[in-house]
Amino acid sequence: MAAIDQMPTAYRDPDDAAGGTMPTGHFTRTTQDGELLSRARHARDVGERWAERLRGTVRENPLAAMASAFAVGALMVRLRGRD
């Protein structure tokens, strides 16, 4: 702890340097981070719902799912061959 006491005050605590107040941009950055996290959670939830619906469809119609997968694969190979 003695080493910390010998450090210049600028390195101790950023809030002390600002007089105990938070920088102005801190609230904005925190709000933006919260919105970003909220959007990420929403996107993850939507993706999970789609994946669950797709799993249900595949379980109900496995033959149609295989045929669709084959058709999409064949289409991708055909489009890739047009380089």
NORZI-V843886 format. One record per backbone hydrogen bond with DSSP energy under -1.0 kcal/mol. NH is the residue of the N-H (numbers start at 1). CO is the residue of the C=O. If there is no record, write none. Layout:
NH,CO  NH,CO
This chain:
5,1  6,2  11,8  12,9  17,13  18,14  19,16  20,15  26,23  29,25  30,26  31,27  32,28  33,29  34,30  35,31  36,32  37,33  38,34  39,35  40,36  41,37  42,38  43,39  44,40  45,41  46,42  47,43  48,44  49,45  50,46  51,47  52,48  53,49  54,50  55,51  56,52  57,53  58,54  59,55  60,56  61,57  65,61  66,62  67,63  68,64  69,65  70,66  71,67  72,68  73,69  74,70  75,71  76,72  77,73  78,74  79,75  80,76  81,77  82,79
